[in-house]
Amino acid sequence: MAGGAVCACLKIWLSRRNSHVDRNFPNWQAQDGTRSPRAWLGSLRARLLLSVLGAIGLVSVVMGLALSYSSRSEMLQARGGDEFRSAQIEAKALSEQLLTRQMLLANLVRHLGETIGPTPAAVTHFLASKQATLNMFPQLIAVGNDHQVWVSFRESIQTLERLPSGLKDELKEVLISGRPAVFSQHSDPETDEPMVLLIAPILIDGTVAGALIGSLRLGSSVGVSSEGQFSASDIRNTTVPLSVTVDQHGRILTHPLSSRRGAMLSTEAGFGAAWSSASLNHHESDKGSSSDFVASVSSDNYLVVSAPVSGTGWSVWRRVPIAGIMAPINEALRFSFQVAAALVLVLVGLWWFTVHLVMQPVDQLHRKAIQLAAEQPQESVLPWPQARGEIGDLGRVLQAFVEKRLAAEHSQNELQQRLQSMMEASPISFAFTREQKFELVSRSFSELFDASPEHVIGLHTRVIYAASTDFEQLGQRVARIFQAQRQFDEVLAMQSFGGRAFLGRLKGRPVNWSDRGLGTIWTVEDVTDEKAMQQQLERAATIDALTGLFNRSHMEGYLQRLIDEPTRRTASILVMFDLDRFKAINDTHGHQAGDAVLQEVASQVRQQVRAHDMVGRLGGDEFIVLLEGCGEEFAAKVGVAIQQAISSIRLPWNGQALSVGASLGLAPFQDHYSNLAHWIRAADLACYQAKSRGGASVVVARARVSQDAVVVDSGV
């Protein structure tokens, strides 16, 4: 009765409350009467200003990005052409140097093979007379076909140097093939500069008699940048342009830092992606070498170009930081944006002044609305604006609306006072919530949660639940029940504001089934004591008081339900056993000793079975175990484990150790068992057979086609 009356009153109150606007016009004015930034952003002036600024800003950004992209592309294209031409000049210079020295070596070996015998003395005399040629090679070595050094010149001076280390395999290849070759993976032992070795065979009547080895430093000799022009920090920070020479495999031949010579170009900052792209295009086009490919690759940080070195398979690669290339364009764009921003500010200022003049009537109406919302004394309220057009119509509508609101507020106050009086006097713990917040609570409700009504109102409803997960799941269940237009009724774990935990029976229903947004009425009742008593009764009905195992009635009920489910019963095995020598313990030591033994047996059996297996006491010293979802072999192992565990019991009692044995019978369920009695009888007969063998044994029962006859197999 009380709940229905409250629900009816709330419907009336909510309908009236929602029929007019909130008396506090949100975000119009701060508490001190000043306009807040949030309120200003919601004004018409601000929206017009932001729309104009947004449009101008969007156009400026789009034009700036388009200009930047166009300028960037043109600048990179132009700079890429310049860098490519520089790389071509370096590659051409290196190619000419190599070609010149190859021709010199070819002339020398041709003259040696045609006019001079290949003896060390003759070769030494001949080469010593060619001082101009010696000046072209930092080192020149003549060797025989037995790899013995005939003569060696360094910086045009005859020396006694041996064959450079690591050159034997390459020299052997030339002596065998009889063809000249160029090898790049060497460095000058004195200057540590990268060095190219040119090897030309000396042929006499078509037979290789020896070879000339001329060196060429890839640095000072061919105009490649030396290490002194760069610092290690410059190379690591990639703040300056960088030029390197690589062979056909991508191995660096020349580099300003000697530590990087011999490394792969793909490991050098800025070159990795360009080299991979060049190699991929080379494989796809099936050209002779990757050096034939001319790359102009722009990444996020670098402009990379390459040019091939003719006749070698090498290539020259140059890397230029894009930041340095784009610095002039960025500076020009920055200046353009500054000029555009200044022009925008001037235009916005002129637009703002024009809007201010047009908005004067709107401002007057706005101030009037703010004063009404603040409920200032009637004599201090500004008069309603007298204007024409839309502003005048809006003022008259607002004036009529305010008068109706005052009448509605008076009626609402009377209704709220009646509701408050009803809640103060009601013994029922109920609350009204909307949008998961308490709006009205009875005194009984607040006292149940150790708080005052004023403290509870406005709080989120999750505060009364013991666990946040319970509250999250509750919302889904409530929505489903209310959708079916049924009352919610559940027992949940709750907690008072003082930390007291209890079980509360929560009931609820919407104020209006068709519009649940109007709120919900809830009642709460403390049912902790009732639930505790109910649980005690349920435990007493299913649990054996002495052992804590399931009692006979619960086991028989569960087994019968299992038989009624064909999919579960076919893989279930029943184990029955009683204790050997138990009667002697009762007769000799008394029933207290017997009870202690039964409790120890129950504990041992629980340790041998799985967590979901059921263990019960039928009465006296008879026990039963249900094994579900297992085969006979596994069940037999469990039976043996139970028998051994019971046999190992040594219970101290008055200076003696009490022990018992067990005889177990296992009965797998058979489809022709028509009822529970047949299944239990099969397990009981198997247990009897085990006991007839002297006890302490396990027997598995096998049933014939007949429902009554049972044959017991040999023990396990």
Salt bridges, closest charged atoms under 4 A:
ASP82 OD1 - ARG85 NH2 2.43
GLU83 OE2 - ARG79 NE 2.95
GLU83 OE1 - ARG318 NE 2.71
GLU90 OE2 - ARG318 NH1 2.64
GLU155 OE2 - ARG217 NH2 2.72
GLU161 OE2 - ARG154 NE 2.72
GLU170 OE1 - HIS186 NE2 2.83
ASP188 OD1 - ARG154 NH1 3.48
ASP188 OD2 - ARG217 NE 2.81
GLU190 OE2 - ARG154 NE 3.73
GLU193 OE2 - ARG217 NE 3.95
ASP247 OD2 - ARG251 NH1 3.48
GLU268 OE2 - HIS255 NE2 3.36
GLU268 OE1 - ARG260 NE 2.77
GLU331 OE1 - ARG334 NH1 2.49
ASP363 OD2 - ARG45 NH2 2.48
GLU375 OE2 - ARG23 NH1 3.13
ASP393 OD1 - ARG396 NH2 2.52
GLU409 OE1 - ARG23 NH2 3.50
GLU409 OE2 - ARG405 NE 3.50
GLU414 OE2 - HIS410 NE2 3.16
GLU424 OE1 - ARG443 NE 2.81
GLU439 OE1 - ARG17 NH1 3.37
GLU439 OE2 - ARG434 NE 3.29
ASP450 OD2 - ARG500 NE 3.75
ASP489 OD2 - ARG505 NH2 2.79
GLU490 OE1 - ARG477 NH2 2.82
ASP526 OD2 - ARG500 NH1 3.69
ASP544 OD2 - ARG617 NH1 3.32
GLU556 OE2 - ARG552 NE 3.05
GLU565 OE1 - ARG568 NH1 3.35
ASP578 OD1 - LYS691 NZ 3.09
ASP580 OD1 - LYS691 NZ 2.55
ASP587 OD2 - LYS583 NZ 2.90
ASP613 OD1 - ARG610 NH2 2.95
ASP613 OD1 - HIS612 NE2 3.73
GLU628 OE1 - ARG568 NH2 2.81
GLU632 OE1 - ARG702 NH1 2.37
ASP708 OD1 - HIS678 NE2 3.36
ASP713 OD2 - ARG702 NE 2.60
